[in-house]
Amino acid sequence: MSTIALVGNPNCGKTTLFNALTGSRQHVGNWPGVTVEKKVGKLKYKGEDQEIVDLPGTYSLGAYSEDEVVARNFIIKDKPDVVINVVDATNIERNLYLTTQLLEMDVKVIIALNMMDEAKGRKIYIDVKKLSKELGVPIIPMVATKKEGMDKLIVKMVEYAKVGEVEKVQITYGTELQKEISILKAAIEESAASLQYPSEWTAIKLLENDEYMLNNVKEIGSVKKILSKLDTSIKSITKSLGYEPEMAIVDKRYEFIGTVVNKSVKKTEKYEETKSDKIDKIVTNKWLGIPIFGLIMYLLYQATFVGGQYLSDTLDEGMGSLAETVGNMLANSGASETLTSFITDGLIGGVGAVVVFLPIIMVMYFLIGILEDSGYMARAAYVMDRVMRALGLHGKTFVSMIIGSGCNVPGIMAARTLESKKDRMIAILINPFVSCGARLPIYLVFTAAFFPKKGGTVLFVLYVVGILVALLMGKIFSKTLFKGESSYFVMELPPYRIPSAKNALMLMWEKAGAFLKKAGMIIFPVVTLLWILSVLPFGVEQYSEASILGRLGAMVAPIFKPAGFGTWQAGVGLFTGIVAKEAVVATLGMVYAGVEEGAKLTTAIQGAFTPLTAFAFMIMTLLYTPCAAALGAIKRETNSYKWTLFAAAYTFAIGWVAAVLVFQVGRMLGFQ
C-alpha cells in the first residue's frame, strides 16, 4: 500500500480533492502528540489500497504554527511515497511558494493544478507542459469540484509511487548563499549524523532562523561546530548582501517563481472585475457587512428550527412509543420494575431525549456547510475585523469563534494560528461563550415548551448574546490580564463558488456521527450513573429529593434560586452539563419525564419552569462552565491547570450573573 500526502494552501480545493478521492472511506483523529486534526482515507485502485493523508492547509512549511510543523514533519519523517501539491490556478504565484519548499525537501511531488475553469474564466492561460518542465514535476490540470482530471491524477500518483528516485529542478540561491549552505551542510553531516532531517534542507532552515530546527539540532549533542559555522555564515551573508539570510532565501524563492511564471503563464493585461468582487462590494461594505452577516445567521437559525422541527417531533413520538412498547414487553416477560425503569426511563428516556434533536442538528450543519463552501464564512471574519480591532482583539480571533459555533474544542484549537501569546490566550478564554452545537438540544427543549412560534428567533438571540459576551470579555482581558499590542489581520478571501451539496452533506454526516458517538460514549454512562443515584438508597422513591441524586441536586440548588430555577432537578442538570452539554437534556429527560411516566420532556418542564425562568436557564447553559472536552482543550493549548481552572470558574460566574440579571430584571418588568 502506498501513502499519498495532500498538501496545499487554504482554499485551494484540497479538502474537495481529498473527499473525492476517499469518499466515505476516511476517518478523523489527531496527530500523535498534538491536537491538530488528522484526516486519513483509503482509495482502492486496481485492487490495491492507497492511503490518502490530508495534511493541514498551510501557506508555507516554516515553523510558525503547529499546523506547519505537522505538515513538514510528516513529509520528511514519515516519507510518503508521493506528495500531491494542490495548487490554485487562479493564484499560482502565491501557491508556488509552498511548491518551492517542497522541491527543497527532496520528495516526489505531483502538482494537482486545480480550479482550471476559474482560471480560464479570469483569462489566465497556463502552459501546463512548460510549467511542468520549469518545475521538474508532473502536473495534472484539474477541476476537483467536477472531478475533471481525477482519473489522470490517480493513475499518475499510483505510477509515481512505484518509481525510484526522480530528478527535480534545483533552486539556486546565488553564489554567496549557495556557498554557505554547502559549508553548513558539510558541518551537519559531520556532527549530527542522528538528525532525522536531510542535511541540505536543515542547513537552509537554520539560515532561515527556524527555531524549531535550531532546537532539534541543539538536542543532538556535539553541535558546537554547527552553531559556530551558522553564526559565521549569517554574518558573512548579511555583510555580503546587506540583509539577513532569511530574507535572502525568501527573495530567491520568489525570484525563481517569477521566472517560472513569466515563461508559462499569461494573463490578460486589463483587470476585469469578477463576480466575487461585485458581491463583495455589498457583503463586505463598511456599513452593510455586519447587518448582512446578522441577517444570514438569523435566517440560518430560522431555517434550522423550521427545517428539522417536524422530523424531531416525529422522532420524539417514536421514542415515546418505543419506551412504552419496550416497557410492556419487559413487564410481560416478568422483568423486574428496576430493570424496566432503567431501560425505559434511563436509557430510552435519557439518551432518547438527546437523540430526538439529531434532525435539527443535521439541518444546522448542512446549512453551515453550504455557507463555508460558498466562501461566505471568510467574509464574515473579514467584516468583523473592524469590530475586533476596536475592542483590542485580533481579527483572527473571530475566525476561531466561527469555528467554535460548531464545537468549542476546534474553536479553541484554532487559536494556535494567532502569533502573539496575548491574542492566543484571549481567543482561548472567550471561545467557550460561543454557542456550540452541543447546546442546541437544550435550547430546543425549552423553545419547544415555551417559545414554539419563535424558535429561530430565540436561537439567534442566544447566538448573539454569546458573541457579545465573548467580545466584551475579550475587551476586558486585553485591557487587564493581557496588555500588549495586537498584530494586523491578513486574510485571503476565496472567490464565491456554487456550494457543493456533497461537501455539505459530508460535513453534516460527519457531525451527526460525532453527535451519536458522544451519545453512546458519554451520555450513556452519565445516564447510567444518574439512574443508579436516583434509586439509592434503597427504599426511597425513585427520582425524589430523598435519593442520592436528589440530595446532590439539593446541595447546589440554592445557588440558582436567585436565577429562578433553584430546584434540585435543574441543579443536577447543570452539573452533568459540565461533562457534556447534551447531558443536560438527558438528565432532565430522566428527572422530569421519569417522575411523570409517559410524559414528554417538553410537557414535564412546562410545569417546572416559566417562560422567564426557561430563558434564564438557557442563558446559564450558554455561558457557564464549558464541557470537559473544552476544558481539556484549554489545558492542552495553555499547558496550564491555572488557566484551565480560571476558565471553568470565571465562565460559571458570568453565566450565573447573566441568568440572575435576566430573571430579576424580567420579574421587575412584569415578565413572570
VMD Tcl script that draws the C-alpha trace (Angstrom):
set ca {
  {0.00 0.00 0.00}
  {1.32 3.44 -0.96}
  {0.95 6.53 1.17}
  {-0.10 9.71 -0.63}
  {0.03 13.06 1.17}
  {-2.08 16.05 0.10}
  {-0.63 19.48 0.86}
  {-1.70 22.94 -0.24}
  {-2.69 26.46 0.72}
  {-6.02 27.12 2.44}
  {-8.88 27.49 -0.06}
  {-7.01 25.68 -2.86}
  {-9.58 22.84 -3.07}
  {-7.50 20.31 -1.13}
  {-10.42 19.15 1.03}
  {-12.64 18.77 -2.03}
  {-9.97 16.63 -3.69}
  {-9.49 14.55 -0.52}
  {-13.24 13.91 -0.27}
  {-13.44 13.00 -3.95}
  {-10.53 10.54 -3.65}
  {-11.63 8.86 -0.42}
  {-15.43 9.28 -0.36}
  {-16.74 7.83 2.86}
  {-13.63 5.72 3.43}
  {-11.95 8.19 5.76}
  {-11.54 8.81 9.46}
  {-10.59 11.83 11.55}
  {-8.29 11.86 14.57}
  {-5.36 13.83 15.97}
  {-1.71 13.65 15.08}
  {0.33 11.81 17.74}
  {1.30 14.20 20.49}
  {-0.57 17.21 19.11}
  {-4.15 18.37 18.76}
  {-4.08 19.25 15.07}
  {-6.78 17.35 13.23}
  {-5.62 14.42 11.13}
  {-7.64 13.11 8.18}
  {-6.77 9.78 6.63}
  {-8.70 7.96 3.92}
  {-8.42 4.99 1.59}
  {-8.59 4.82 -2.18}
  {-8.86 1.44 -3.89}
  {-7.27 1.31 -7.33}
  {-6.92 -1.91 -9.30}
  {-7.46 -3.98 -6.17}
  {-4.76 -2.15 -4.20}
  {-5.38 0.27 -1.32}
  {-3.81 3.70 -1.40}
  {-3.66 5.61 1.89}
  {-4.51 9.29 1.41}
  {-3.37 11.67 4.17}
  {-4.81 15.18 4.19}
  {-2.18 17.48 5.74}
  {-3.22 20.77 7.39}
  {-3.68 23.64 4.95}
  {-0.68 25.97 5.09}
  {0.94 28.74 3.07}
  {4.47 27.60 3.89}
  {6.45 24.89 5.65}
  {8.11 27.07 8.25}
  {7.57 26.54 11.96}
  {5.34 29.49 12.82}
  {2.38 27.29 13.74}
  {1.75 23.71 14.82}
  {-0.01 23.09 11.50}
  {3.16 23.87 9.57}
  {5.32 21.69 11.82}
  {2.88 18.77 11.47}
  {2.81 19.06 7.68}
  {6.56 19.21 7.16}
  {7.38 16.58 9.79}
  {5.02 14.12 8.12}
  {6.61 14.76 4.73}
  {10.20 14.45 5.96}
  {9.95 11.89 8.77}
  {7.10 9.65 7.59}
  {8.30 9.83 3.98}
  {5.05 9.44 1.99}
  {5.54 7.77 -1.40}
  {4.13 10.79 -3.21}
  {3.21 14.33 -2.16}
  {0.35 15.86 -4.14}
  {0.68 19.63 -4.03}
  {-2.76 21.11 -4.72}
  {-2.28 24.48 -6.42}
  {-4.95 27.09 -7.08}
  {-4.54 28.02 -10.75}
  {-6.09 31.45 -10.13}
  {-3.39 32.35 -7.55}
  {-0.47 30.47 -8.96}
  {2.34 32.80 -7.83}
  {1.29 32.65 -4.18}
  {0.65 28.88 -4.27}
  {4.03 28.12 -5.84}
  {5.85 29.42 -2.75}
  {4.82 26.24 -0.94}
  {5.87 24.27 -4.03}
  {9.40 25.68 -3.87}
  {9.69 24.49 -0.27}
  {8.56 21.01 -1.29}
  {11.23 20.97 -4.02}
  {13.82 21.79 -1.33}
  {12.70 18.78 0.72}
  {13.76 16.20 -1.86}
  {10.39 14.42 -2.10}
  {8.41 13.11 -5.06}
  {5.89 15.82 -5.92}
  {2.91 15.87 -8.25}
  {1.11 19.18 -8.75}
  {-2.69 18.99 -8.94}
  {-3.35 22.28 -10.75}
  {-6.87 22.89 -9.50}
  {-9.62 25.38 -10.50}
  {-8.57 25.49 -14.12}
  {-12.11 26.51 -15.09}
  {-11.93 29.59 -12.86}
  {-8.50 30.47 -14.23}
  {-9.90 30.31 -17.75}
  {-12.83 32.48 -16.69}
  {-10.37 35.09 -15.41}
  {-8.40 34.86 -18.67}
  {-5.37 33.26 -17.04}
  {-3.73 30.91 -19.53}
  {-1.27 28.34 -18.20}
  {1.06 26.33 -20.44}
  {0.98 23.15 -18.32}
  {3.75 21.37 -20.23}
  {6.12 24.32 -19.95}
  {5.26 24.81 -16.27}
  {5.93 21.13 -15.63}
  {9.30 21.37 -17.38}
  {10.30 24.50 -15.46}
  {9.42 22.95 -12.10}
  {10.63 19.45 -12.97}
  {7.49 17.74 -11.62}
  {4.39 16.16 -13.22}
  {1.38 18.50 -13.36}
  {-2.25 17.39 -13.73}
  {-4.74 20.17 -14.63}
  {-7.97 19.67 -12.65}
  {-11.39 20.88 -11.61}
  {-11.81 18.94 -8.35}
  {-15.43 20.01 -7.81}
  {-16.39 18.38 -11.12}
  {-13.84 15.53 -10.80}
  {-12.21 16.66 -14.04}
  {-8.65 15.31 -14.21}
  {-9.29 12.95 -11.29}
  {-8.64 9.75 -13.24}
  {-5.37 11.09 -14.65}
  {-4.24 12.15 -11.18}
  {-4.98 8.73 -9.69}
  {-3.12 6.90 -12.46}
  {-0.14 9.24 -12.19}
  {0.15 9.12 -8.40}
  {-0.02 5.30 -8.32}
  {2.64 5.05 -11.05}
  {4.82 7.72 -9.44}
  {4.70 5.98 -6.06}
  {6.36 2.91 -7.56}
  {9.24 4.61 -9.37}
  {12.60 5.16 -7.72}
  {14.39 8.45 -7.23}
  {13.35 11.21 -9.63}
  {15.33 14.20 -10.84}
  {13.98 17.59 -9.81}
  {14.81 21.16 -10.62}
  {17.26 22.61 -8.10}
  {16.56 26.11 -6.83}
  {19.70 28.24 -6.87}
  {20.16 30.82 -4.14}
  {23.05 32.76 -5.65}
  {26.78 32.34 -5.18}
  {27.11 33.63 -1.59}
  {24.06 31.79 -0.19}
  {24.87 28.57 -2.03}
  {28.43 28.58 -0.69}
  {27.30 28.98 2.93}
  {24.56 26.34 2.52}
  {27.22 23.88 1.33}
  {29.51 24.70 4.28}
  {26.68 24.23 6.77}
  {25.55 21.03 5.06}
  {29.05 19.52 5.45}
  {29.18 20.53 9.13}
  {25.77 18.96 9.77}
  {26.70 15.69 8.06}
  {29.90 15.55 10.11}
  {28.47 16.45 13.54}
  {24.78 15.47 13.52}
  {24.53 12.04 11.96}
  {21.48 11.13 14.04}
  {19.41 14.10 12.83}
  {16.23 12.86 11.12}
  {16.13 15.65 8.56}
  {18.02 15.97 5.22}
  {21.27 17.85 5.76}
  {20.90 20.44 2.96}
  {17.29 21.21 3.92}
  {18.38 21.55 7.56}
  {21.11 23.99 6.52}
  {18.55 26.14 4.68}
  {16.19 26.09 7.67}
  {18.97 27.10 10.07}
  {19.86 30.04 7.84}
  {16.17 30.97 7.85}
  {16.35 31.23 11.64}
  {13.91 28.37 12.07}
  {13.65 28.00 15.87}
  {12.14 24.50 15.67}
  {15.09 23.18 13.64}
  {17.59 25.07 15.79}
  {16.20 23.37 18.91}
  {16.28 19.99 17.17}
  {19.94 20.45 16.27}
  {20.81 21.56 19.81}
  {19.33 18.36 21.23}
  {21.64 16.17 19.15}
  {24.80 16.97 21.09}
  {28.25 17.76 19.65}
  {26.78 20.71 17.75}
  {29.25 23.45 18.70}
  {30.83 23.24 15.27}
  {27.44 23.58 13.53}
  {26.40 26.57 15.64}
  {29.79 28.20 15.13}
  {29.54 27.72 11.35}
  {25.96 29.01 11.40}
  {26.94 32.18 13.22}
  {29.82 32.76 10.78}
  {27.56 32.11 7.76}
  {24.87 34.52 8.95}
  {27.43 37.28 9.48}
  {29.07 36.60 6.11}
  {25.76 36.63 4.18}
  {24.50 39.73 5.97}
  {27.72 41.60 5.26}
  {27.82 40.49 1.61}
  {24.15 41.01 0.69}
  {23.22 43.79 3.09}
  {20.39 41.87 4.72}
  {19.90 38.67 6.69}
  {19.91 35.22 5.02}
  {16.26 34.60 5.96}
  {15.12 37.45 3.69}
  {17.66 36.48 1.04}
  {16.29 32.92 0.81}
  {12.69 34.16 0.58}
  {13.76 36.63 -2.12}
  {15.45 33.87 -4.16}
  {12.37 31.65 -3.94}
  {10.17 34.42 -5.30}
  {12.75 35.20 -7.96}
  {12.57 31.55 -9.04}
  {8.74 31.65 -9.02}
  {8.74 34.86 -11.08}
  {10.97 33.29 -13.74}
  {8.80 30.16 -13.93}
  {5.52 32.09 -14.13}
  {6.82 34.50 -16.78}
  {7.68 31.55 -19.02}
  {4.48 29.55 -18.57}
  {1.58 31.81 -17.53}
  {-0.15 34.56 -19.49}
  {-2.76 36.91 -18.08}
  {-4.96 39.50 -19.72}
  {-3.42 42.95 -19.36}
  {-6.73 44.60 -18.45}
  {-8.13 43.88 -15.00}
  {-11.74 42.76 -15.16}
  {-13.95 42.94 -12.10}
  {-15.10 39.45 -11.15}
  {-18.49 38.41 -9.82}
  {-16.87 37.88 -6.42}
  {-15.61 41.48 -6.49}
  {-19.10 42.77 -7.28}
  {-20.71 40.72 -4.50}
  {-18.02 41.77 -2.03}
  {-18.80 45.45 -2.65}
  {-22.10 44.72 -0.91}
  {-21.43 41.95 1.64}
  {-18.11 43.41 2.89}
  {-19.32 47.01 2.76}
  {-18.26 49.13 5.75}
  {-21.87 49.77 6.78}
  {-23.73 46.80 5.31}
  {-21.30 43.96 6.11}
  {-22.27 43.33 9.75}
  {-26.07 43.71 9.24}
  {-25.88 41.26 6.31}
  {-23.90 38.81 8.45}
  {-26.50 39.14 11.20}
  {-29.35 38.59 8.73}
  {-27.70 35.49 7.27}
  {-27.18 33.96 10.71}
  {-30.78 34.83 11.67}
  {-32.08 33.08 8.56}
  {-29.78 30.11 9.26}
  {-31.27 29.58 12.72}
  {-34.81 30.11 11.47}
  {-34.26 27.51 8.75}
  {-32.60 25.19 11.28}
  {-35.57 25.31 13.64}
  {-38.26 25.10 10.97}
  {-36.44 22.58 8.77}
  {-35.78 19.99 11.46}
  {-38.65 20.51 13.88}
  {-41.12 18.17 12.17}
  {-38.59 15.35 11.97}
  {-37.58 15.89 15.60}
  {-41.21 15.81 16.73}
  {-41.75 12.60 14.76}
  {-38.63 11.04 16.28}
  {-39.74 12.17 19.75}
  {-43.09 10.42 19.31}
  {-41.24 7.34 18.08}
  {-39.04 7.34 21.20}
  {-42.13 7.60 23.38}
  {-43.77 4.68 21.58}
  {-40.51 2.70 21.81}
  {-40.32 3.26 25.58}
  {-43.93 2.18 26.00}
  {-43.53 -0.91 23.80}
  {-40.28 -1.98 25.48}
  {-41.79 -1.36 28.90}
  {-44.79 -3.58 28.10}
  {-42.54 -6.30 26.68}
  {-40.36 -6.30 29.78}
  {-43.38 -6.33 32.10}
  {-44.96 -9.24 30.19}
  {-41.69 -11.18 30.33}
  {-41.55 -10.85 34.09}
  {-38.66 -8.40 34.24}
  {-38.25 -6.51 37.49}
  {-39.53 -2.97 37.85}
  {-35.96 -1.83 38.47}
  {-34.73 -3.20 35.13}
  {-37.79 -1.85 33.32}
  {-37.27 1.58 34.84}
  {-33.58 1.58 33.89}
  {-34.27 0.76 30.24}
  {-37.38 2.90 29.69}
  {-36.62 5.91 31.88}
  {-32.82 5.77 31.99}
  {-31.72 4.64 28.53}
  {-34.63 5.50 26.26}
  {-35.78 8.49 28.31}
  {-32.31 9.89 28.90}
  {-30.35 9.11 25.74}
  {-33.51 9.41 23.63}
  {-34.10 12.94 24.94}
  {-30.83 13.93 23.25}
  {-31.09 11.83 20.09}
  {-34.50 13.25 19.13}
  {-32.79 16.53 18.22}
  {-30.44 14.91 15.72}
  {-32.53 16.05 12.68}
  {-32.31 19.71 13.70}
  {-28.57 19.42 14.33}
  {-28.13 17.83 10.90}
  {-30.04 20.69 9.25}
  {-27.86 23.26 11.03}
  {-24.58 21.63 9.98}
  {-25.80 21.22 6.41}
  {-26.56 24.95 6.20}
  {-23.21 25.84 7.81}
  {-21.53 23.57 5.23}
  {-23.29 25.48 2.44}
  {-22.05 28.82 3.82}
  {-18.49 27.51 4.20}
  {-18.42 26.00 0.72}
  {-19.76 29.17 -0.88}
  {-16.86 31.23 0.51}
  {-19.05 33.47 2.66}
  {-17.68 32.48 6.09}
  {-14.31 34.05 5.24}
  {-16.20 37.29 4.58}
  {-17.87 37.05 7.97}
  {-14.46 37.07 9.64}
  {-13.35 39.95 7.41}
  {-16.32 42.22 8.16}
  {-15.91 41.59 11.90}
  {-12.23 42.58 11.84}
  {-13.02 46.28 12.34}
  {-15.10 45.47 15.42}
  {-12.42 43.14 16.77}
  {-9.66 45.74 16.39}
  {-11.82 48.39 18.11}
  {-12.03 46.01 21.08}
  {-8.29 45.43 21.11}
  {-8.63 41.93 19.65}
  {-7.03 40.24 16.64}
  {-9.26 39.71 13.60}
  {-8.36 36.02 13.53}
  {-9.99 35.69 16.95}
  {-13.35 35.83 15.20}
  {-12.26 33.00 12.91}
  {-11.80 30.79 15.97}
  {-15.22 31.96 17.23}
  {-16.89 30.96 13.95}
  {-15.23 27.54 14.17}
  {-16.40 27.35 17.80}
  {-20.03 27.68 16.72}
  {-19.81 24.06 15.59}
  {-17.84 22.86 18.62}
  {-15.79 24.86 21.11}
  {-12.92 22.32 21.05}
  {-11.72 23.03 17.46}
  {-12.52 26.71 18.06}
  {-10.09 26.73 21.00}
  {-7.53 24.79 18.96}
  {-7.84 27.32 16.11}
  {-6.32 29.95 18.41}
  {-2.89 28.46 17.71}
  {-2.86 30.27 14.35}
  {-2.51 33.57 16.25}
  {1.10 34.66 16.53}
  {1.16 36.54 19.86}
  {0.56 34.89 23.23}
  {-1.84 37.68 24.18}
  {-4.08 37.04 21.17}
  {-3.97 33.26 21.66}
  {-4.88 33.44 25.35}
  {-7.79 35.82 24.80}
  {-9.14 33.71 21.94}
  {-8.95 30.56 24.08}
  {-10.62 32.11 27.13}
  {-13.56 33.70 25.28}
  {-14.32 30.87 22.86}
  {-16.49 28.87 25.34}
  {-19.09 31.68 25.24}
  {-19.80 30.92 21.58}
  {-22.94 28.81 21.33}
  {-21.89 25.37 20.07}
  {-23.94 22.57 18.53}
  {-23.93 20.60 21.80}
  {-26.04 23.31 23.46}
  {-28.63 23.15 20.71}
  {-30.68 20.27 22.26}
  {-31.06 22.32 25.47}
  {-32.35 25.34 23.58}
  {-34.68 23.22 21.51}
  {-36.33 21.58 24.54}
  {-37.13 24.92 26.11}
  {-38.12 26.72 22.91}
  {-40.46 23.85 22.04}
  {-42.01 24.11 25.51}
  {-42.27 27.90 25.84}
  {-41.49 29.64 22.53}
  {-42.71 27.24 19.80}
  {-43.52 30.00 17.32}
  {-40.31 31.94 17.89}
  {-37.76 29.12 17.97}
  {-35.48 30.52 15.27}
  {-35.50 33.97 16.86}
  {-34.62 32.55 20.29}
  {-31.73 30.53 18.82}
  {-30.41 33.63 17.05}
  {-30.69 35.78 20.21}
  {-28.73 33.20 22.20}
  {-26.06 33.07 19.47}
  {-25.76 36.88 19.50}
  {-25.64 37.05 23.32}
  {-22.77 34.54 23.33}
  {-20.82 36.57 20.75}
  {-21.41 39.85 22.59}
  {-20.31 38.42 25.95}
  {-17.22 36.92 24.31}
  {-16.29 40.27 22.74}
  {-16.92 42.15 26.00}
  {-14.70 39.75 27.97}
  {-12.09 39.95 25.23}
  {-12.01 43.74 25.62}
  {-11.68 43.43 29.40}
  {-8.88 40.85 29.11}
  {-6.98 42.94 26.55}
  {-7.01 45.90 28.94}
  {-6.23 43.96 32.13}
  {-4.73 40.46 32.08}
  {-3.09 40.60 28.66}
  {-1.84 44.07 27.84}
  {0.08 44.45 24.62}
  {-0.13 45.49 21.01}
  {-2.27 43.38 18.67}
  {-0.86 42.36 15.31}
  {-2.52 43.08 11.98}
  {-5.08 40.77 10.42}
  {-4.32 39.44 6.95}
  {-6.79 37.02 5.40}
  {-7.36 35.68 1.92}
  {-10.91 35.92 0.59}
  {-11.58 32.95 -1.71}
  {-13.83 33.51 -4.73}
  {-17.51 32.75 -4.31}
  {-18.47 29.34 -5.59}
  {-21.68 27.43 -6.04}
  {-21.77 25.30 -2.88}
  {-21.33 21.57 -3.29}
  {-24.26 19.65 -1.82}
  {-21.95 16.66 -1.48}
  {-19.45 18.57 0.67}
  {-22.22 19.98 2.84}
  {-23.77 16.53 3.24}
  {-20.39 15.04 4.18}
  {-19.94 17.70 6.88}
  {-23.47 17.01 8.09}
  {-22.89 13.23 8.30}
  {-19.51 13.73 9.98}
  {-21.02 15.97 12.69}
  {-24.12 13.76 13.06}
  {-21.85 10.74 13.52}
  {-19.82 12.59 16.16}
  {-23.07 13.56 17.92}
  {-24.30 9.97 18.02}
  {-20.87 8.75 19.10}
  {-20.94 11.19 22.00}
  {-24.45 10.00 22.90}
  {-23.10 6.46 23.09}
  {-19.73 7.09 24.75}
  {-20.57 9.93 27.14}
  {-24.32 10.35 27.56}
  {-24.97 6.63 28.09}
  {-22.50 6.29 31.01}
  {-23.75 9.57 32.52}
  {-27.37 8.43 32.28}
  {-26.50 5.05 33.79}
  {-24.75 6.70 36.75}
  {-27.62 9.14 37.26}
  {-30.19 6.35 37.19}
  {-28.22 4.42 39.84}
  {-28.06 7.53 42.03}
  {-31.81 8.07 41.53}
  {-32.73 4.69 43.09}
  {-30.28 4.86 46.02}
  {-30.53 4.48 48.93}
  {-32.84 1.50 48.54}
  {-36.35 2.14 49.71}
  {-36.66 5.79 48.68}
  {-38.96 6.90 45.88}
  {-37.06 6.97 42.60}
  {-36.29 10.43 41.20}
  {-37.19 12.00 44.54}
  {-35.28 14.57 46.53}
  {-34.60 11.84 49.10}
  {-32.46 9.88 46.60}
  {-28.71 10.46 46.39}
  {-29.31 12.23 43.07}
  {-31.90 14.46 44.71}
  {-29.64 15.23 47.66}
  {-26.76 16.19 45.37}
  {-29.09 18.44 43.40}
  {-30.48 19.96 46.58}
  {-26.94 20.89 47.66}
  {-26.37 23.09 44.60}
  {-29.98 24.25 44.06}
  {-29.79 27.29 46.40}
  {-27.05 28.75 44.18}
  {-29.55 29.05 41.33}
  {-32.53 30.29 43.35}
  {-31.78 33.99 42.52}
  {-31.95 32.99 38.83}
  {-35.44 31.50 39.26}
  {-34.62 27.81 38.80}
  {-33.45 26.76 42.26}
  {-34.72 23.17 42.03}
  {-32.65 20.07 42.61}
  {-33.55 18.81 39.12}
  {-32.14 21.93 37.43}
  {-29.06 21.76 39.67}
  {-28.32 18.17 38.68}
  {-28.89 19.01 35.01}
  {-26.39 21.88 35.08}
  {-23.85 19.78 36.98}
  {-23.90 16.98 34.38}
  {-23.63 19.61 31.64}
  {-20.01 20.12 32.67}
  {-19.36 16.56 31.48}
  {-21.12 17.21 28.16}
  {-23.70 19.88 27.34}
  {-26.03 17.32 25.76}
  {-26.14 15.57 29.14}
  {-28.30 18.44 30.46}
  {-31.18 17.28 28.27}
  {-30.56 13.61 29.07}
  {-30.66 14.43 32.79}
  {-33.82 16.50 32.53}
  {-35.37 13.71 30.47}
  {-34.85 11.36 33.42}
  {-35.62 13.53 36.43}
  {-38.70 15.23 34.96}
  {-40.22 12.82 32.45}
  {-39.19 9.92 34.69}
  {-41.30 11.29 37.54}
  {-44.36 11.62 35.34}
  {-44.32 8.30 33.50}
  {-45.13 8.62 29.82}
  {-44.84 12.42 29.88}
  {-42.91 14.17 27.13}
  {-39.97 16.20 28.38}
  {-41.37 19.42 26.93}
  {-44.64 18.82 28.76}
  {-42.89 17.93 32.00}
  {-40.71 21.06 32.14}
  {-43.70 23.32 31.46}
  {-44.78 22.51 34.99}
  {-41.36 23.29 36.46}
  {-40.37 26.46 34.58}
  {-41.98 29.66 33.34}
  {-41.03 31.39 30.07}
  {-38.84 33.78 32.09}
  {-37.04 31.11 34.13}
  {-36.70 28.99 30.98}
  {-34.91 31.84 29.20}
  {-32.70 32.45 32.27}
  {-31.83 28.74 32.28}
  {-30.87 28.87 28.59}
  {-28.65 31.91 29.26}
  {-26.98 29.97 32.07}
  {-26.32 26.94 29.84}
  {-25.00 29.25 27.12}
  {-22.42 30.99 29.31}
  {-21.46 28.77 32.23}
  {-18.50 26.38 32.59}
  {-17.58 24.69 29.28}
  {-17.76 20.92 28.90}
  {-14.95 18.57 29.95}
  {-13.68 18.24 26.36}
  {-13.38 22.02 26.01}
  {-11.63 22.30 29.38}
  {-9.25 19.57 28.21}
  {-8.53 21.58 25.06}
  {-7.83 24.69 27.16}
  {-5.38 22.68 29.28}
  {-3.58 21.34 26.18}
  {-3.39 24.73 24.46}
  {-2.29 26.74 27.53}
  {-0.34 23.90 29.18}
  {-1.61 25.31 32.48}
  {-4.00 23.99 35.12}
  {-4.21 27.53 36.49}
  {-5.74 28.93 33.30}
  {-7.99 25.88 32.91}
  {-9.41 26.35 36.42}
  {-9.71 30.08 35.78}
  {-11.71 29.40 32.59}
  {-14.01 26.99 34.44}
  {-14.60 29.41 37.33}
  {-14.98 32.74 35.55}
  {-17.37 31.39 32.90}
  {-19.55 29.92 35.67}
  {-19.60 33.30 37.39}
  {-20.51 35.11 34.16}
  {-23.28 32.58 33.42}
  {-24.70 32.88 36.95}
  {-24.68 36.69 36.94}
  {-26.30 36.83 33.48}
  {-29.03 34.33 34.45}
  {-29.79 36.23 37.68}
  {-29.98 39.53 35.79}
  {-32.36 38.05 33.20}
  {-34.67 36.66 35.90}
  {-34.59 39.60 38.31}
  {-34.89 42.33 35.68}
  {-37.53 40.32 33.82}
  {-39.52 39.94 37.02}
  {-39.28 43.66 37.72}
  {-40.62 44.36 34.24}
  {-43.56 42.04 34.82}
  {-42.46 39.09 32.65}
  {-43.02 36.50 35.41}
}
mol new
graphics top color blue
foreach p $ca { graphics top sphere $p radius 0.5 }
foreach p [lrange $ca 0 end-1] q [lrange $ca 1 end] { graphics top cylinder $p $q radius 0.2 }
display resetview
